[in-house]
């Protein structure tokens, strides 16, 4: 199954418009090293912005590999191979207690627990640090997220969004402790829309490239505020920002593995707050997938998103719609497991529900088999000549066991209203919370060895001073 939001002509127009934005409008950038490199490759300074020639952009795109491999302690995944992979929301501020309905500030234990839970879930391919722990100094927050994720999963890791070059160096050092000299973990960095690469962002991108880490540019424009109100115009702006990131990275490391990322969101023009549940989020993500694939790059976009503050019916249909649209467009990687309230908070029950939703989406993507056996003409004839009961046919048992029908973990097991009522009218979130509790009681992630643990502890001990000095 596939879905196309954009035609080939549309994609070529978006590409050419993006090149025009970079060459005719330009980017705001003030980093001396980055500016010097860009000048050496034909960029021009005019009107306080650097204008990037189309040939530089297209040459940089040509240097990017077509696939990106991510490795964990236990397995690896390949983005761009044709398979869809899934990871979670990153950087939630609070933890939502499903039972009490209360929010509490996230801590490092919540990072560890959520990572362990997702390590056990079959539809989560890689893990991003879910929470920004508020029980550590602000300077250490990004490193603490990464530290406790490293220790509690065997799956590939997407690093947290980094804020400066020192964080990049420290995170790379931590990754080498666990994964060796050439760690394959992605790091993301976000320019400020529209087209603003001032401050630390340019140097952060350059440092990711110097460290040789797979790179995920993460522009986050808002339709109608920091990007045009038209979806086509917003995609052009987002694309121009991604392309500028790619140029900077490829000038330092030609051939750096790069994931084309898009985080375009819609703004509520009355309140000024992002709207995550609108179907335009899914449509924009599908368009982003097609643009990235137009360049031959693996693509990571929003998946499960919603606008609500509770795990209710609205949340369910918004999440499912916004995930399945880019999935059917061929996304290589979708985010959103555990996302609640636009990424403000998360909870274990939502993580388990989202794992089930992505299981359904994978099942839909696979479609079904059509061949002589599955067409079942002989089976139909046999049934009609005997009991007319297909439950008695060996063909039925064989296809049931083959996974022809979806069998999730959270479906309602009761067969009548009376059974459901007498068992306390359980909600899907109740079932998910019970499943999460069970997993956390039984799932064990092999620990790092003593040498690795000591090395990570030493990095964390010295990082506070180094980062405080760097920021001052």
Secondary structure by P-SEA (a helix, b strand, c coil): cccccccaaaaaaaaaaaaaaaacbbbbbccaaaaaaaaaacccccccbbbbcaaaaaaaaaacccbbbbbcccccccccccbbbbbccccccbbbcccccbbbbbcaaaaaaaaaaaaacccccccccccccccccccaaaaaaaaaaaacccccccccccccaaaaaaaaaaaaaccccccbbbbbbbcccccccccaaaaaaaaaaaaccbbbbbbbbbccccccccaaaaaaaaaaaaaaaaaaaaaaccccccccccccccccccccccccccaaaaaaaaaaaaaaaaacbbbbbbcbbbccccccaaaaaaaaaaaaaaaaaccccccccccccccccccaaaaaaaaaaaaaaaaaaaccccccccccaaaaaaaaaccccccccaaaaaaaaaccccccccccccccaaaaaaaccccaaaaaaaaaaaaaaccccccccaaaaaaaaaaaaaaaaaaaaaac
